[in-house]
Amino acid sequence: MKFTKIATPEMIENNWILIDAEGKTFGRMITEIATHLRGKNKPYFTPNMDCGDSVVVINASKAVFKGQGKINDKEYFSHSGYFGSTKSVKMMDLLANNPEKLFKLATRGMLPKTKLGAAQLKKLKVYAGAEHPHTAQLSK
């Protein structure tokens, strides 16, 4: 009888992946990022272990949005827990002011809602421009 291989900490290999967002569709790029962060592209993927890669996204402010006015209509909400403290910000404003936060919010929705998902999201580094401080990790 054959069994599925389960990843052990010795098997897990953490690589660094560079993604240039210039001219790429936002939603398709976010699914690619979430796949790399979870490690679902690896043959030894195990759902309860962090076997994903670290992802660096550059040129985040130059991503392309396709759809019937989604960039104007979509809103992200936050709530502190107090009455009347609901705040919303439009996707277009986030892209203009803080594209790093927009990428993290969109990716967070595709990761597990547990401590594992929070640990995987920490491995995402997003930069609005082309410069980033992770050249040493990428050259390995």
C-alpha positions as CSV (number, residue, x, y, z in Angstrom):
1,M,0.0,0.0,0.0
2,K,1.4,3.4,-0.9
3,F,1.1,6.4,1.4
4,T,1.3,10.1,0.6
5,K,4.6,11.7,1.7
6,I,4.2,14.1,4.6
7,A,6.8,16.9,4.7
8,T,9.2,17.0,7.7
9,P,11.1,20.1,8.7
10,E,14.3,18.7,7.2
11,M,12.6,18.4,3.8
12,I,11.3,21.9,3.6
13,E,13.4,24.3,1.4
14,N,12.5,28.0,1.7
15,N,13.4,29.8,-1.6
16,W,13.0,33.5,-2.4
17,I,10.8,34.4,-5.5
18,L,10.8,37.8,-7.2
19,I,7.6,38.9,-8.9
20,D,7.4,42.0,-11.0
21,A,3.8,43.4,-10.9
22,E,4.2,45.8,-13.8
23,G,1.6,45.1,-16.4
24,K,0.3,41.9,-14.7
25,T,-3.4,41.4,-13.7
26,F,-3.9,42.0,-10.0
27,G,-6.1,39.0,-9.2
28,R,-4.1,36.4,-11.1
29,M,-0.9,37.7,-9.6
30,I,-2.4,37.4,-6.0
31,T,-3.4,33.8,-6.6
32,E,0.2,33.0,-7.8
33,I,1.6,34.7,-4.7
34,A,-0.7,32.8,-2.4
35,T,0.2,29.5,-4.1
36,H,3.9,30.2,-3.5
37,L,3.4,31.3,0.1
38,R,1.5,28.2,1.0
39,G,3.9,25.9,-0.9
40,K,1.1,24.3,-3.0
41,N,3.5,24.2,-6.0
42,K,5.8,21.8,-4.3
43,P,5.5,18.0,-4.5
44,Y,5.8,17.7,-0.7
45,F,3.0,20.1,0.2
46,T,1.5,19.5,3.6
47,P,-1.5,21.6,4.7
48,N,-0.5,21.8,8.4
49,M,3.1,22.9,7.8
50,D,4.7,26.1,6.5
51,C,6.4,24.7,3.4
52,G,6.1,27.8,1.2
53,D,8.6,30.3,-0.2
54,S,9.2,33.9,0.6
55,V,7.9,36.2,-2.1
56,V,9.1,39.7,-3.0
57,V,6.8,41.8,-5.2
58,I,8.2,44.9,-6.9
59,N,6.4,47.7,-8.9
60,A,3.2,47.0,-6.9
61,S,1.7,50.4,-7.9
62,K,1.8,49.4,-11.6
63,A,-0.5,46.4,-11.4
64,V,-3.4,46.2,-13.9
65,F,-7.0,45.9,-12.7
66,K,-9.5,44.3,-15.1
67,G,-13.2,44.2,-14.5
68,Q,-16.3,46.3,-14.6
69,G,-15.2,49.2,-12.4
70,K,-13.9,47.0,-9.6
71,I,-11.1,49.4,-8.7
72,N,-13.7,52.1,-8.1
73,D,-16.3,50.0,-6.3
74,K,-14.5,47.6,-4.1
75,E,-14.0,48.7,-0.5
76,Y,-11.9,47.2,2.4
77,F,-13.4,47.5,5.9
78,S,-11.7,47.6,9.3
79,H,-13.3,47.6,12.7
80,S,-11.7,48.1,16.1
81,G,-14.4,46.5,18.1
82,Y,-16.0,49.7,19.4
83,F,-19.4,50.9,18.3
84,G,-19.3,53.2,15.3
85,S,-15.7,52.5,14.5
86,T,-16.1,50.9,11.1
87,K,-13.8,52.4,8.6
88,S,-13.7,51.8,4.9
89,V,-11.2,52.6,2.2
90,K,-11.6,52.2,-1.6
91,M,-9.3,50.0,-3.6
92,M,-8.3,52.9,-5.8
93,D,-7.2,55.0,-2.8
94,L,-5.2,52.0,-1.4
95,L,-3.4,51.5,-4.7
96,A,-2.5,55.2,-4.9
97,N,-1.5,55.7,-1.2
98,N,-0.4,52.3,0.1
99,P,-0.1,49.5,-2.6
100,E,1.8,47.3,0.0
101,K,-1.3,47.2,2.2
102,L,-3.6,46.4,-0.8
103,F,-1.4,43.4,-1.8
104,K,-1.3,42.1,1.8
105,L,-5.1,42.4,2.3
106,A,-5.9,40.6,-0.9
107,T,-3.4,37.8,-0.2
108,R,-4.6,37.4,3.4
109,G,-8.0,36.5,2.0
110,M,-6.5,33.5,0.2
111,L,-4.4,32.1,3.1
112,P,-5.7,30.0,6.1
113,K,-7.3,32.0,8.8
114,T,-5.0,30.6,11.5
115,K,-1.5,31.2,13.0
116,L,-0.1,29.3,10.1
117,G,-1.7,31.8,7.7
118,A,-0.3,34.7,9.7
119,A,3.2,33.2,9.5
120,Q,2.9,32.6,5.8
121,L,1.8,36.2,5.2
122,K,4.9,37.5,7.0
123,K,6.9,36.0,4.2
124,L,5.4,38.4,1.7
125,K,7.4,41.6,1.0
126,V,5.8,44.2,-1.2
127,Y,7.4,47.4,-2.6
128,A,5.8,50.1,-4.7
129,G,8.9,50.8,-6.7
130,A,11.6,48.7,-8.4
131,E,14.1,48.9,-5.5
132,H,14.1,46.4,-2.7
133,P,16.6,45.3,0.0
134,H,16.4,41.6,-0.7
135,T,18.9,41.2,-3.4
136,A,21.2,39.0,-1.3
137,Q,18.4,36.5,-0.6
138,L,17.4,36.3,-4.2
139,S,20.9,35.6,-5.5
140,K,21.2,32.3,-3.6
